Amino acid sequence: MPDIYVGRQPIYNKDLGVYGYELLFRTGENNAAVMGDITADGATSTTIINSFLEIGLEKLVGKRFAFINLTEVFLNEEEALPISPEQVIIEVLENIPVNFQLLKSIKRLSEAGFVIALDDYIYNPAHKPLVAMADIIKIDIMQLSQKELITHVKILKKFKAKLLAEKIETMEEYEFCIKLGFDYFQGYFLSKPRIIKSKSLPTNKLAVLNLLSVLQNVDVEINELEQAISFDVSMSYKILKLINSAFFNFPSKVESIKQAIVILGRRQLRSWASMLAMSNLDDRPSEMILMAMARAKMCELLANTAGLKPLETYFTVGLFSALDILMEKELEEVIEPLPLSDDLVSALLKREGPLGDALTCTLAYETSDFDNARFRQLETSDIFEANLEAVSWANMIIDTL
């Protein structure tokens, strides 16, 4: 599994308490953003995915704010930005043209609850409508002389926005910005960016192709969207990890993709899934996918025949039983970040309860251990039919792709 990186630089208040962290695109441990063939839009996607899905925002910033740079494409995208505004401060990059479209986009994002920051801003009287909408204005003090900096602060203090001094590299610069009345401070003198390193979970290429085709249909049914996402085990895992994280802070546990779709809404889930699909294509052996899907479907069919509910939880236990093979980690380690119900965890790790019984039966049948392939009061023929249908269904899905 490839390494992933996110740069994290603290932003301080007047008391030198950490107000938030700017999250930065990084490609290695040398604290540099080597773009190569990666576009600015790709860098933004990668930073968002690595921060929210791969590593987790709570691990990166805790309860503080996350400052994230957005390109013009992301700002102008009418589809819902797939991040919640509670902890996120959007930075409007300095190279984005100030026009009607930008003002419209910022107004939409501001009304959605996002805090808006202007990055590396140099004042222009023609930008008054933009400055009036900003909540924070970041000024790169290296771009201005002391005289120009004094003039900028004097003008910008007339607006509602808080002022943030960035690129502070000496004590003298810090003290000068304090005297000028800046509200927030960022720079190497206070703290260099820290590189956060983690492992990326693989994404199945077959699932990506299927998912992208499904996501293009705005009228897609919930069941079809659920099937497309569930087809890739690691994507299911990432989405459930996200929705159960402290970032969303839902009062109850979300244990299935169908629940995630209902709670997040199809638009926001489509946004997350699309970025996941586009950011990390990775071939996985189709035999592994076939096995995972067959397990999931057989657990579901056993529960359905036995009259047990909810069926999607039985599907989940079968699907996630293959995570250790697909992720190349111990199953307990893989599911640890997921706040799954005790019943689901017990089923996966100890084969306990009705979920565990269904999984035990499924795994026994998979290895031709027919003596232990039993579930509730089902006849041998019922279990045989469930296995046959599950394998046929999994093959059909892969053949369709």
PyMOL commands that set and color helices and strands:
alter all, ss='L'
color gray80, all
select helices_A, chain A and resi 40-55+57-61+72-76+100-111+125-133+141-143+146-156+171-180+205-215+222-230+233-243+257-264+266-279+286-306+311-320+323-327+331-335+342-350+353-366+370-372+380-400
alter helices_A, ss='H'
color red, helices_A
select strands_A, chain A and resi 3-12+18-25+65-70+88-92+115-118+136-140+162-166+184-185+194-199
alter strands_A, ss='S'
color yellow, strands_A
deselect
rebuild
show_as cartoon
